């Protein structure tokens, strides 16, 4: 599992989720070991992309984004670098995760934080996949992957709308709970 995840994280895109679920389904007692191995392997495999991005990623990003947009994204990434890498690491394929890894390296993310963010994100992803596989069988991963790949933008828009609705609700409830200042 470690080797498959490392190869998938580096260059070759493999059906890692199907391989992972096969391991978990056939050896249920060691599912947590497979989660750990897949997470470590994915982080180790991403080192290749980190080196590529660190050596030439900033030039590529500046060329593709333009100076103003690059600085804006870089400043935002600096404030939330761990989360900006961890959340995409949790998402299943076809999320373009290697591009996010290149951007993190191009923005010169701390190497330890880089590895930890990828490990944490992948750990959450593989733990969810393992639990779903244990409860529903390996077919649930195929179903989820197909749903995500065919309705990616719809799901993304739905999550964004839920987030915006939650923020609006929070802002409204916060205003109602504030005491009104009297004009004295």
Secondary structure, 3 states (H helix, E strand, C coil): CHHHHHHHHHCCCCCHHHHHHHHHHHCHHHHHHHHHHHHHHHHHHCHHHHHHHHHHHHHHHHHHHCHHHHHHHHHHHHHCHHHHHHHHHHCCCCCCHHHHHHHHHHCCCCHHHHHHHHHHHHHHHHHHHHHHHHHHCCHHHHHHHHHHHHCHHHHHHHHHHHHHHHHHHHHHHHHHHCCCCCCC
